Amino acid sequence: MKRALYVSKAMVPFSYIDIVSLTKQSAARNRQYEVTGYLCYSNNTFFQYIEGEKPVVNRLLHQLREDKRHRFIAEVASDNHDVRLFSSWAMKYLTCSDLTEVHLDGFVSNSILYLKDNFSDKGIKLRLLWRQVMLISQMHDAHLARI
């Protein structure tokens, strides 16, 4: 199973209704392909985590790079993982306040800052990033299930 995090910049601002609609469309498609994950949106920036079978995730990432609604900035991280972390989320929209609720209020901005650095300590930052994803996973049943 492959998991990937990517960051992109919206070409036009998305309203809350636009994000909800996008999330519902993505969830329907993801159920069909057995992809799970979440989407964060803040300050015209998308931060998304997806997981699924490697060929499916690779194809989805290719489609996302070609999507004209946003400018694909970077695949921040990807690797293979044995366990699906978000099995109940075909695609969940997480707001910054949702992340604040689980004490990860700087998650999106810190993850984006990771891209701007000189990468001298990339390994450490990558481990921190995956640890944040794990924290969201561990807390999602207890704190975010009502979202």
Secondary structure as GFF3:
##gff-version 3
##sequence-region A 1 147
A	DSSP	beta_strand	2	10	.	.	.	ID=ss1
A	DSSP	alpha_helix	16	33	.	.	.	ID=ss2
A	DSSP	beta_strand	36	42	.	.	.	ID=ss3
A	DSSP	beta_strand	45	52	.	.	.	ID=ss4
A	DSSP	alpha_helix	54	66	.	.	.	ID=ss5
A	DSSP	beta_strand	70	80	.	.	.	ID=ss6
A	DSSP	beta_strand	92	94	.	.	.	ID=ss7
A	DSSP	alpha_helix	96	101	.	.	.	ID=ss8
A	DSSP	alpha_helix	107	116	.	.	.	ID=ss9
A	DSSP	alpha_helix	122	139	.	.	.	ID=ss10
A	DSSP	pi_helix	140	144	.	.	.	ID=ss11
###
